[in-house]
């Protein structure tokens, strides 16, 4: 499933669908940001 910047998909690890940069959301209230590396906006849960 693909998530977008601004979504609150829940805590866990996510990777950018464009450059594979990884982030971790610590809480269920965390919002997905734009990718810090390539600035794209689509993420998938790892």
C-alpha positions as CSV (number, residue, x, y, z in Angstrom):
1,X,0.0,0.0,0.0
2,X,1.2,3.5,-0.9
3,X,0.9,6.4,1.6
4,X,1.3,10.1,0.9
5,X,2.9,13.0,2.7
6,X,0.4,14.2,5.3
7,X,-1.0,10.7,6.0
8,X,-0.9,9.2,9.5
9,X,-0.4,5.5,8.7
10,X,0.8,4.5,12.1
11,X,4.1,3.9,13.8
12,X,6.7,1.9,11.9
13,X,9.3,2.1,9.2
14,X,8.6,3.6,5.8
15,X,10.6,3.9,2.6
16,X,10.3,6.4,-0.2
17,X,9.0,4.8,-3.3
18,X,11.3,6.9,-5.5
19,X,14.7,6.8,-3.8
20,X,14.2,4.2,-1.0
21,X,15.2,6.6,1.8
22,X,14.0,5.2,5.1
23,X,12.2,6.9,8.0
24,X,10.6,5.7,11.2
25,X,7.4,7.1,12.6
26,X,7.5,6.8,16.4
27,X,3.8,7.2,17.2
28,X,0.4,6.6,15.6
29,X,0.0,10.4,15.5
30,X,3.1,11.1,13.4
31,X,2.6,12.5,9.9
32,X,4.5,11.4,6.9
33,X,6.8,14.2,5.7
34,X,8.1,14.8,2.2
35,X,11.2,12.7,1.6
36,X,14.3,14.4,3.1
37,X,16.5,13.1,0.3
38,X,14.5,13.5,-2.9
39,X,11.4,15.5,-1.7
40,X,8.9,13.1,-3.3
41,X,5.7,12.4,-1.4
42,X,4.9,8.7,-1.7
43,X,5.9,6.1,1.0
44,X,5.4,2.4,1.5
45,X,5.5,0.5,4.8
46,X,8.5,-1.8,5.2
